[in-house]
Amino acid sequence: MEPWDRAGRLAAYGAALSLTPYLLIKVGWVAGSLLGLLPVGAGFSWAEWVVLNAATIAMAGIGIVVALALVRPWGMRLPGMPLIFCAWVGTGFLVPVLPYAVLTALFGTDGGGSEGSEDGPSMPEWEAALVQAGFVGMGLGLAVALPAHLRRRWPNAFAGRVGDDGGGSSRVPPWAAVVGAAIALVWLYWAAGGTAGITRPAGRDIGWHLLGGVLGLWALLASAAYWSLVSGRPAGLPRWVPAALGWLGSGSLFAWSGWKLPLTVYVALTRPSDAVWPENLAVTTVLHLAAVGVGAMILNGVVRRRWGG
């Protein structure tokens, strides 16, 4: 067994194992709420709390199954594209969490904002640590296990060097790299403190700046990787470098904006009084729409010319 394959197998098992405590915690919350042994989270009705956590149980279960499918023999018998799509989206969600988790720990913030309200203010520290460790472990595991699975399933996907097939393609438009870079620069500008397009500057906190900066950097890396693959430059660069960055960055663009887009539209239509949305809703809606499209386009550029089967 080659070293990359051995590393991928260990990473896949590690990813599944790391998310198991999160799954068990969520099952405990739902069971406790149904039996009347645990209170529901602040701001939720009993039904909303059960449905929300049941959905996260399903998501965690899918994540564990996908991780195991990347390494077990039965995974090779599953249809390739649905499996890879789920792994691509999951990696896109979780990989940006890795530097974000380190940065929030260094800056002494839990990220703030309403996104963490699901756990409630009374969540024990040991549970919070297990939840964060589960997401970080799953992100790290998928980041290693997914390329290893792709290399086993489609050996040509990461083989060779940039430009060794002539470079360029009329079927994959290079302008997607320009649009992706523009989205990245807007997010990085906001993360650095820029106020153009910001309607509520007071709604920004350290976590908001850090997450925006991390997502902006991944979008920039994805755009650069896409440009390298479709232009054939710089010639001689091992193909797996831009291919891997393109996979991770495009997944980040697609997954995070695909999740934030409906939330943004909901806030724009309903204008809830308790919603503190720093960005201009029209501007951020356009950005998320563009990011979803560019993420899919970059994925297409990564796989179009070398994919087989």
Secondary structure, DSSP 4 states (H G I P E B T S, - for coil): --HHHHHHHHHHHHHHHHHHHHHHHHHHHHHHHHHTSSPPPTT--HHHHHHHHHHHHHHHHHHHHHHHHTTSGGGGGS-HHHHHHHHHHHHHHHTTHHHHHHHHHHHT----SGGGGGG-TT--HHHHHHHHHHHHHHHHHHHHHHHHHHHHH-GGGS-SBTTTT-S--TTS-THHHHHHHHHHHHHHHHHTT--TTBS-GGG--HHHHHHHHHHHHHHHHHHHHHHHHHHT-STTSBTHHHHHHHHHHHHHHHHHHHHHHHHHHHHHHH--TT----B-HHHHHHHHHHHHHHHHHHHHHHHTTT---
